[in-house]
Amino acid sequence: VTVVQALPKGDRGELAVEVLTEVGVGRVVPWAASRSVAVWKGERAEKGLAKWRSTAREAAKQARRTWHPVIDPMIGTDRVAELVAAAGLAVVLHEDATTTLAGLEVPATGSMLVVVGPEGGIAPEELEALTAAGATSVRLGAEVLRTSTAGVAAVAALLSRTCRWA
C-alpha cells in the first residue's frame, strides 16, 4: 500500500507518517498539492523529508515491524498521476465523491494507492487529473477527517478487506 500524503501544516505530517507506518503501509509519498499550506523548498524540503523518514523508522520499531516504509522525496501532481496510472487500485479521498470506500470493490492482490489531499481539499483540476489517470474518487463517510488521519482510516478500511488483515 502506498499513500500519497499532501503536505500538512505543523507536525501533522509526522502524525500521518507515524500512524500510516503503524497500520502497515509500505510507502509514503509527500505531495505538494496546490492547496497545501506547508511549502517544502530547499533546506526545508530536506529537513521535512528527514523528519518523515525518522518518524517512520521510530514508528516501525514501536509497531514491531521488521522493515519500515519507504518515504519518497516530495512530488507534484503530474507525478502523482503517474503513480495512479501504475497502481492496481487507486483511490483519491474527496468529501464530494458519490462512491464510498465501503462500496468499492477491492482486489485480492495487487498494489493499492491512496491519495490524501490537504486541509483545504484537493483542487478541482488536481482531482480531474487524478481521476483521468485512473483513480476512483471516494469518500470515507459523512465526516470529513483531517489530512493527518484520513489516510490511516482509508488504509485500515482497505486492508480489512484483504487477506493481509484476515
Secondary structure, 3 states (H helix, E strand, C coil): CEEEEECCCCCHHHHHHHHHHHHCCCEEEEECCCCCCCCCCCHHHHHHHHHHHHHHHHHHHHCCCCCCCEECCCECHHHHHHHHHHCCEEEEECCCCCEEHHHCCCCCCCCEEEEECCCCCCCHHHHHHHHHCCCEEEECCCCCCCHHHHHHHHHHHHHCCCHHHC
